[in-house]
Amino acid sequence: MNRETPGPGQESVWDYPRPPRLEQSSKTIRVVFHGQLIAQSTRAYRVLETSHPPTWYIPSADVSMDFLEPTSKTSFCEWKGTASYWTVRVADQTAQNAAWSYESPNPSFASIKGHIAFYASHFECYVDDERVKAQPGDFYGGWITRELVGPFKGIPGSWGW
């Protein structure tokens, strides 16, 4: 692995901890789907885990929940617990199972109860005014910005992932 060296104002995802850490942020987080603002918050949390770009969790009070429909899909994270999924629908456009939440997270992640995370691959997602790149694949859900260096888990050729 060729670990990138962070420049001024950058973070290496290889300095993030395992188990992951939850960190509140005052950055403006926005999610847009087919021109419709779905979420905007300055009260989001980001989950930081070794080799992963952050996953952002937005308070449901800052999400236009009228555009979200719960689905029957669930998944399990050893750190956070059981996730429930959401389909996002705007007019005739649909992103199936493109958002998730932890309604009963493990105690160390209790702060993200009632928060929604979005796969950036399905949306236009922004941290402040920077449009993020999606971590490859819809398994990890990380948002890549210019302030991050990797390599990132999920990028072909990076540590065999």
LUMDOTI-396842 format. One line per field, with one value per residue: residue in three letters; residue number from 1; x, y, z of N, C-alpha, C in turn. Coordinates in steps of 0.2 Angstrom, whole numbers. Layout:
residu <- [ALA, ...]
num <- [NUM, ...]
nX <- [X, ...]
nY <- [Y, ...]
nZ <- [Z, ...]
caX <- [X, ...]
caY <- [Y, ...]
caZ <- [Z, ...]
cX <- [X, ...]
cY <- [Y, ...]
cZ <- [Z, ...]
***
This chain:
residu <- [MET, ASN, ARG, GLU, THR, PRO, GLY, PRO, GLY, GLN, GLU, SER, VAL, TRP, ASP, TYR, PRO, ARG, PRO, PRO, ARG, LEU, GLU, GLN, SER, SER, LYS, THR, ILE, ARG, VAL, VAL, PHE, HIS, GLY, GLN, LEU, ILE, ALA, GLN, SER, THR, ARG, ALA, TYR, ARG, VAL, LEU, GLU, THR, SER, HIS, PRO, PRO, THR, TRP, TYR, ILE, PRO, SER, ALA, ASP, VAL, SER, MET, ASP, PHE, LEU, GLU, PRO, THR, SER, LYS, THR, SER, PHE, CYS, GLU, TRP, LYS, GLY, THR, ALA, SER, TYR, TRP, THR, VAL, ARG, VAL, ALA, ASP, GLN, THR, ALA, GLN, ASN, ALA, ALA, TRP, SER, TYR, GLU, SER, PRO, ASN, PRO, SER, PHE, ALA, SER, ILE, LYS, GLY, HIS, ILE, ALA, PHE, TYR, ALA, SER, HIS, PHE, GLU, CYS, TYR, VAL, ASP, ASP, GLU, ARG, VAL, LYS, ALA, GLN, PRO, GLY, ASP, PHE, TYR, GLY, GLY, TRP, ILE, THR, ARG, GLU, LEU, VAL, GLY, PRO, PHE, LYS, GLY, ILE, PRO, GLY, SER, TRP, GLY, TRP]
num <- [1, 2, 3, 4, 5, 6, 7, 8, 9, 10, 11, 12, 13, 14, 15, 16, 17, 18, 19, 20, 21, 22, 23, 24, 25, 26, 27, 28, 29, 30, 31, 32, 33, 34, 35, 36, 37, 38, 39, 40, 41, 42, 43, 44, 45, 46, 47, 48, 49, 50, 51, 52, 53, 54, 55, 56, 57, 58, 59, 60, 61, 62, 63, 64, 65, 66, 67, 68, 69, 70, 71, 72, 73, 74, 75, 76, 77, 78, 79, 80, 81, 82, 83, 84, 85, 86, 87, 88, 89, 90, 91, 92, 93, 94, 95, 96, 97, 98, 99, 100, 101, 102, 103, 104, 105, 106, 107, 108, 109, 110, 111, 112, 113, 114, 115, 116, 117, 118, 119, 120, 121, 122, 123, 124, 125, 126, 127, 128, 129, 130, 131, 132, 133, 134, 135, 136, 137, 138, 139, 140, 141, 142, 143, 144, 145, 146, 147, 148, 149, 150, 151, 152, 153, 154, 155, 156, 157, 158, 159, 160, 161]
nX <- [4, 3, 3, -4, 2, -4, -8, -7, -21, -28, -33, -28, -36, -30, -26, -38, -47, -49, -59, -72, -74, -86, -90, -96, -100, -100, -100, -108, -119, -126, -139, -145, -157, -161, -163, -170, -169, -165, -159, -152, -140, -131, -128, -123, -116, -101, -94, -79, -67, -54, -46, -57, -67, -76, -93, -108, -120, -136, -147, -164, -173, -168, -170, -180, -192, -203, -199, -194, -195, -198, -190, -189, -177, -162, -147, -131, -120, -105, -101, -111, -123, -140, -145, -158, -166, -170, -179, -178, -188, -192, -204, -205, -193, -182, -172, -168, -166, -156, -153, -150, -152, -150, -160, -160, -146, -130, -124, -112, -114, -125, -128, -132, -144, -160, -154, -150, -141, -134, -130, -118, -117, -129, -134, -132, -121, -115, -101, -100, -97, -92, -94, -95, -86, -91, -88, -82, -94, -109, -108, -100, -102, -95, -90, -80, -69, -59, -51, -47, -35, -30, -24, -42, -53, -61, -57, -52, -37, -32, -25, -30, -44]
nY <- [-6, 11, 23, 39, 55, 67, 83, 101, 104, 92, 75, 59, 44, 33, 36, 36, 28, 11, 2, 11, 29, 42, 58, 74, 87, 104, 107, 111, 100, 93, 85, 81, 76, 73, 87, 90, 96, 86, 84, 94, 100, 107, 100, 87, 70, 62, 46, 39, 28, 17, 17, 21, 33, 46, 42, 51, 56, 62, 72, 67, 77, 86, 82, 80, 70, 66, 62, 50, 32, 19, 3, -15, -20, -24, -23, -28, -20, -23, -13, -3, -9, -14, -9, 0, 2, 15, 20, 33, 44, 55, 63, 54, 47, 36, 30, 15, 8, 17, 25, 24, 20, 19, 14, 9, 10, 3, 6, 15, 22, 29, 42, 43, 39, 40, 47, 49, 41, 43, 35, 42, 39, 39, 51, 69, 75, 85, 93, 106, 117, 108, 96, 79, 64, 47, 33, 19, 6, 1, -3, 3, 17, 29, 46, 55, 68, 83, 85, 73, 60, 44, 27, 23, 11, -1, 5, -2, -11, -6, -12, -24, -24]
nZ <- [0, -4, 6, 7, 10, 21, 17, 21, 31, 28, 31, 35, 31, 36, 49, 56, 69, 74, 85, 76, 78, 83, 78, 81, 69, 63, 50, 35, 28, 14, 5, -11, -23, -39, -41, -30, -14, -1, 12, 24, 35, 49, 60, 59, 62, 60, 56, 59, 53, 52, 36, 29, 21, 29, 35, 35, 46, 47, 57, 58, 59, 51, 39, 24, 27, 20, 8, 10, 11, 22, 21, 20, 21, 31, 39, 48, 59, 67, 76, 77, 77, 72, 56, 48, 32, 19, 5, -7, -14, -27, -36, -51, -49, -41, -28, -22, -6, -2, 8, 26, 43, 61, 73, 85, 91, 96, 112, 112, 101, 102, 100, 86, 85, 76, 66, 49, 36, 20, 4, -6, -19, -25, -25, -25, -15, -2, 7, 16, 3, -6, -18, -15, -18, -20, -10, -17, -22, -14, 0, 10, 11, 12, 11, 0, 1, -4, 8, 12, 12, 6, 3, 0, 7, -3, -15, -30, -31, -20, -6, -10, -9]
caX <- [0, 6, -1, -3, 4, -9, -5, -11, -29, -30, -33, -27, -41, -27, -26, -44, -47, -53, -66, -73, -76, -91, -88, -101, -97, -104, -100, -115, -120, -132, -141, -149, -159, -164, -164, -174, -165, -168, -157, -147, -139, -125, -128, -122, -111, -97, -91, -72, -65, -48, -46, -64, -69, -82, -100, -111, -127, -140, -153, -170, -176, -165, -171, -187, -194, -208, -196, -191, -200, -194, -190, -188, -170, -158, -140, -129, -113, -103, -100, -117, -129, -144, -147, -164, -165, -175, -180, -179, -192, -194, -208, -204, -186, -182, -166, -170, -162, -151, -151, -150, -152, -149, -165, -158, -139, -126, -123, -106, -116, -132, -130, -134, -151, -164, -151, -150, -135, -135, -125, -117, -117, -136, -136, -127, -119, -110, -99, -99, -99, -89, -98, -91, -86, -94, -83, -85, -99, -114, -107, -97, -106, -91, -90, -73, -68, -52, -48, -45, -31, -30, -30, -48, -55, -66, -54, -48, -30, -29, -24, -34, -51]
caY <- [0, 17, 27, 46, 59, 72, 90, 106, 104, 86, 70, 52, 39, 28, 39, 35, 23, 5, 3, 18, 35, 46, 65, 79, 92, 110, 108, 111, 94, 93, 79, 83, 70, 75, 94, 92, 96, 80, 85, 100, 101, 109, 96, 80, 67, 58, 40, 39, 21, 16, 16, 23, 40, 47, 42, 56, 54, 68, 71, 66, 83, 90, 78, 80, 63, 65, 59, 44, 27, 13, -3, -21, -22, -23, -25, -28, -18, -25, -7, 2, -13, -16, -4, -1, 6, 19, 22, 40, 45, 62, 62, 47, 45, 32, 27, 10, 6, 22, 28, 20, 23, 15, 16, 6, 8, 1, 12, 19, 26, 31, 49, 44, 37, 45, 51, 46, 42, 42, 33, 47, 36, 40, 58, 75, 76, 91, 94, 113, 118, 104, 90, 73, 58, 41, 28, 14, 1, 3, -6, 7, 23, 35, 52, 57, 76, 85, 85, 67, 56, 37, 25, 21, 4, -1, 7, -7, -11, -4, -17, -30, -23]
caZ <- [0, -4, 10, 5, 15, 21, 16, 26, 31, 26, 36, 32, 34, 40, 56, 59, 73, 74, 82, 74, 82, 81, 79, 78, 65, 62, 43, 31, 25, 10, 0, -16, -27, -45, -40, -24, -7, 3, 18, 25, 42, 52, 66, 57, 64, 55, 58, 57, 54, 48, 29, 26, 21, 34, 33, 38, 49, 48, 61, 54, 59, 46, 32, 22, 28, 16, 2, 12, 13, 25, 17, 24, 21, 37, 39, 54, 60, 74, 80, 78, 78, 66, 52, 44, 26, 16, -2, -8, -20, -29, -42, -53, -48, -35, -26, -18, -1, -3, 15, 31, 50, 67, 77, 92, 90, 102, 117, 110, 95, 104, 97, 79, 84, 73, 61, 42, 32, 12, -1, -10, -26, -28, -24, -25, -8, -1, 13, 15, -4, -10, -20, -13, -22, -17, -9, -22, -19, -9, 6, 15, 12, 14, 7, -1, 0, -5, 14, 14, 8, 7, -1, 3, 7, -8, -22, -33, -31, -13, -1, -12, -8]
cX <- [4, 2, 1, -2, -1, -5, -9, -18, -32, -29, -32, -32, -37, -25, -32, -44, -51, -53, -67, -75, -81, -89, -93, -97, -102, -103, -107, -115, -127, -133, -146, -151, -163, -167, -168, -169, -169, -166, -152, -146, -132, -124, -127, -116, -107, -94, -84, -69, -59, -49, -53, -65, -75, -89, -103, -118, -130, -146, -159, -174, -174, -166, -178, -189, -200, -206, -193, -196, -196, -195, -189, -181, -166, -151, -137, -121, -111, -102, -106, -123, -133, -146, -154, -163, -171, -174, -181, -183, -194, -198, -207, -197, -186, -175, -168, -164, -155, -149, -153, -150, -152, -154, -164, -150, -136, -125, -117, -108, -123, -133, -132, -141, -155, -160, -151, -144, -137, -129, -124, -117, -124, -138, -131, -127, -114, -108, -96, -101, -96, -93, -93, -91, -88, -88, -86, -89, -104, -114, -105, -100, -102, -91, -83, -73, -61, -48, -45, -40, -31, -24, -36, -50, -61, -63, -50, -41, -27, -30, -29, -41, -54]
cY <- [6, 22, 35, 50, 65, 79, 95, 105, 98, 81, 63, 48, 33, 30, 38, 29, 16, 2, 10, 23, 39, 53, 69, 84, 98, 111, 108, 104, 94, 87, 81, 77, 73, 82, 95, 91, 91, 82, 91, 101, 104, 105, 88, 77, 63, 52, 40, 32, 20, 14, 18, 30, 40, 45, 47, 54, 61, 68, 71, 73, 88, 87, 79, 73, 62, 61, 52, 39, 21, 7, -9, -23, -20, -25, -25, -25, -20, -19, -3, -2, -14, -10, -5, 4, 10, 20, 29, 40, 52, 61, 55, 44, 42, 30, 22, 9, 11, 26, 23, 23, 17, 17, 14, 5, 6, 7, 17, 23, 28, 38, 49, 40, 42, 49, 46, 47, 40, 40, 39, 45, 38, 47, 63, 76, 81, 91, 102, 114, 113, 97, 84, 68, 52, 36, 22, 8, 4, -2, -2, 13, 29, 40, 55, 65, 77, 85, 79, 64, 48, 33, 23, 14, 4, 1, 1, -6, -8, -9, -24, -30, -21]
cZ <- [0, 0, 8, 11, 15, 20, 21, 25, 29, 32, 32, 35, 37, 47, 59, 64, 71, 81, 80, 79, 79, 83, 76, 74, 64, 54, 40, 27, 21, 6, -5, -21, -33, -44, -34, -18, -3, 11, 18, 33, 44, 59, 65, 61, 59, 59, 55, 58, 49, 41, 26, 26, 26, 31, 38, 40, 50, 52, 57, 54, 54, 39, 31, 21, 23, 9, 4, 14, 16, 21, 22, 25, 28, 35, 46, 54, 67, 79, 82, 79, 71, 62, 48, 37, 23, 9, -2, -14, -21, -36, -44, -53, -41, -34, -20, -13, -1, 3, 20, 38, 55, 72, 84, 92, 96, 106, 115, 104, 96, 101, 90, 79, 81, 68, 54, 39, 24, 9, -6, -18, -29, -28, -25, -18, -7, 6, 12, 7, -9, -11, -18, -18, -18, -16, -13, -18, -14, -3, 12, 16, 13, 9, 6, -3, -1, 2, 16, 9, 10, 6, 3, 2, 1, -15, -24, -33, -24, -8, -3, -11, -15]
***
